Amino acid sequence: MISKLTVENWNRIIRFISVDGRVLLGEPKDSSLDIGVALVEDYKVEVYVLSGEHIWDLNVIRTGEEAVIKQVKIAAVVAVVCLHRSAA
């Protein structure tokens, strides 16, 4: 089932490389998980895959697919977006 997400109903969008090598957008299944710590400690981080090319796309679609993070794609602007969302 595909569901429409908007800025009002997602908390964390991340850009990452999946274990199969794809660069994707997703939202962690565990909303309380510290992704950085989890990856350093070799914890399996599962995400709901979102459609879209950019984190700035506020009308992403949940694809129904799930993936596992191999590596997070970090950019300065991502940190700004995450900080802005968490302060709201």
C-alpha positions in Angstrom: 0.0 0.0 0.0 1.3 3.4 -0.9 0.6 6.3 1.4 1.1 10.0 1.0 3.2 11.8 3.6 3.4 15.5 4.2 5.7 17.6 6.4 3.0 17.3 9.1 3.3 13.5 9.5 7.0 12.6 9.2 9.6 13.3 11.7 12.9 12.2 10.2 13.8 11.9 6.6 17.2 10.5 5.9 19.2 10.0 2.7 21.2 6.7 2.9 22.9 3.9 1.1 21.1 0.6 1.6 22.8 -2.7 2.1 22.1 -3.5 -1.6 24.0 -0.3 -2.7 21.0 2.0 -3.6 20.9 5.6 -2.5 17.4 6.1 -1.0 15.3 8.4 1.1 13.6 6.8 4.2 12.2 7.3 7.6 13.6 5.1 10.5 11.1 2.5 11.7 12.2 3.2 15.2 11.5 6.9 15.7 13.5 7.0 19.0 16.7 5.4 17.6 19.9 7.4 17.4 20.9 6.3 13.9 24.6 7.4 14.3 25.1 5.4 17.5 23.3 2.5 16.1 25.4 2.3 13.0 28.7 2.7 14.9 27.5 -0.2 17.1 26.6 -2.4 14.1 22.9 -2.3 14.9 20.6 -3.1 12.0 18.7 0.1 11.2 15.5 -0.5 9.3 13.7 2.2 7.4 10.5 2.8 5.5 11.6 3.7 2.0 10.2 7.0 0.6 10.0 8.1 -3.0 11.6 11.3 -4.1 15.0 12.6 -5.1 15.6 15.2 -2.4 15.0 15.7 1.3 13.4 19.0 0.4 10.4 17.3 -1.3 7.7 17.7 1.3 5.2 15.5 -0.6 7.1 12.2 -0.5 5.3 8.9 -0.9 5.9 5.9 1.3 6.6 3.1 -1.2 5.6 0.2 0.9 9.2 -1.1 0.7 11.5 -1.4 3.7 15.3 -1.3 3.6 18.3 -1.6 5.9 20.9 1.3 6.2 24.5 0.6 5.3 25.6 4.2 5.5 24.0 7.6 6.0 24.6 10.2 3.4 25.5 13.3 5.4 25.3 16.9 4.2 25.4 20.2 6.1 21.9 21.1 4.9 20.5 17.7 6.1 21.6 18.7 9.7 19.9 22.0 9.3 16.6 20.4 8.2 16.8 17.8 11.0 17.5 20.5 13.6 14.6 22.6 12.3 12.2 19.7 12.4 13.1 18.7 15.9 12.7 22.3 17.2 9.2 22.5 15.8 
